[in-house]
Amino acid sequence: TEKMQIRTFVDIPVEASSLEDDFTLIFKLPSSSGNAQVFSFAITKEDIDARDEQTIQEISLEEAIANFNHDKAKEYFEKHMGEYVPLTGEEIKEIITNNEWNIGGLFTKGNIIAFDDKGNSIDSYGTERKGEIVDNMLDLKLASKDDTAYEVRKINDNAYLLISNDKPYCVFYK
């Protein structure tokens, strides 16, 4: 009729060779009969992969856009790229011309970019950029890098994914 609750933590003095390998946790707890009850928890590579997959699925689109620089957000966009519609050159021109966009991605994180009807832009850091549409690609001429052409896919009316070398590169969003 007596009950006891104990909370504790365990520091296991073993160095793991890899956090990706299968492992098993085994411990014994005393039972009310005086015997020890053995508990085993096996964690396999499949469990780890399933957990990673679940983490990606639990990310909302808004979180993925806001945290584009994080691996899980990039994985989210890689997983969903096929759902987004590629834009034609005219559609790209329409969305970038005279519109301001927040950027989530590899360049000017958290910055705003806008292009005039001639493709010229100066962002809030004073970086000059030129955006041209070439063969249904957005060709960005960056002040500090080589020219790069990006495929642009529509996520929704307020967000567009730029893709470079078949990988998500950045997101323009409102």
N, C-alpha and C positions, 0 to 999 in steps of 0.2 A: 504493500500500500504506500510505501515511500517512493517519491519521485525525486530525481536529481537531474539538473540540467547544467551542463558545463560547456562553456565556449572557450575555445583555445585556437591557437595557430601552431603550425608545425614548420620548423626550419629544417629542411632536409640537407645535410652536409654532403651533397653529391653534385658534382659539376656535370650538367647535361652537355653531351657532345653535340646535340642538335635539338632545336625546338620543333623540328619538322618530323622527327622519327616517332614511331609508336612508343608508348610507355604505359606502365601499369603502376598504380598506387595501391599498396596493400597495407592495411593496418588492422590492429586488434583492439577491441573494446571489451571491457569486462561486462558480463551480463549479470542479472540479478541472481542467477544460480551459482555465481562464483566462477563460472567458466568464461573463457574469452571467445568472443564472436569475431570471426575474420570477415573483413569487408575488402573487396577487390574492385577497383575501377580501372578498366582498360581504356586507353585513349589511342585510337589508331589514326593513321594518315587520313583515312576517309572521314573520320570525325573532325579532324583539323580542317580539311578541305571544305566539309559541309558547314562548319562554323564560319569560315571565311566567306563562303557563298551566301550564307544567311545574312552576314554583316552587310554585304553589298546589296542584297535585296531589301534590307531594312532602310537603306538610305533613300530619302525622298529626293525628288528632282531639285527642289529648292536647296537642300543641303549639298547636293552634288555640285550645283552651280556655285554656291557660296564658298565651298571648300575645294575648288577645282585642283589646287596644288597638292592635295592629299591623295595618296595612292588609291584608297578605296573609292574616292570620287572619280578618278580617272578610270578605274576598273568599271564603275557604274556606266560611264559613257561608252567604254569599249563594248560592254555587254549590250547596250541599247542603240548603238550606232545605226544598225539596220532598220530601226523604227523611224529614223528621221529622214525627211525628204531632202534630196540634194536640190540646190537651187540653180537656176539658169543664170547666165550672165546678167540679163535684164533684172531678174529678181534680186540678185546680189546688189546691183547698182541702186535699186530702189530702196533697199533696207539700209545701206550705209550712207547714202547721200543725204546730207543735211539732217541726220539723226545722231544724237549722242548715245553712246553705249558704254555701259560698265564693262570691264574686262575681267574675267576670271581665268587665269592661266599663267603661262610661262613668261610673258612679258608684261610689264607695267601692271602688276597685280593690284587690283583695287582702283585702277586708274579709269579715266573716261577717255574715249576716243570718238572722234567725229570727222567726217570727210565732207568737203564741199563738192559742188557738181563737177569740179575739175580733178577731184581725187586728192586734193591737198588736205593735210591735217596738221595741227600742232596740238599735242596733248598737254595736260597740265604740268608736265615736267619740262615743257618747251622742246620736246623731241619732234623733229620734223619727220613726217611720214607721207608717203604717196601711195595711194591705193588705186590699182588699175584692174579692170576685169579683162582677163585673157583666157579664151577657151573655157568659159564657165568656171573659172577659178579666180579667187581674189589674190592678186599679186601685190603683196605688201613690200614696199621698198622702205626698209627701216634705216634710220640714220646710222646705227652702229652695227648692223649685221648685213649679210648677203641677202639678196632678194629671195623671197620665198613665196611660192604659190600655195594657196589653201583651198581645199574643197569646202564649201559652206553648205551645211545642212540645217534645215529648220527644225528646231525642237518644238517651239510653239510661237505664237505671235510676239512674244517678248524675249525669246532666247534663241540663239543660233550657235551651232557648234562648228568650229573651224578644225579641219582635219589635215594633218601633214603626214605623209608616208604611211597612210592607213592607220594613224593613231590620233586620238583626240589631242589637239594642241592648245586650244583655249575656247572660251565661251564669251560671246557678246550677249549681254542681257540688260533689260530695263529694270 
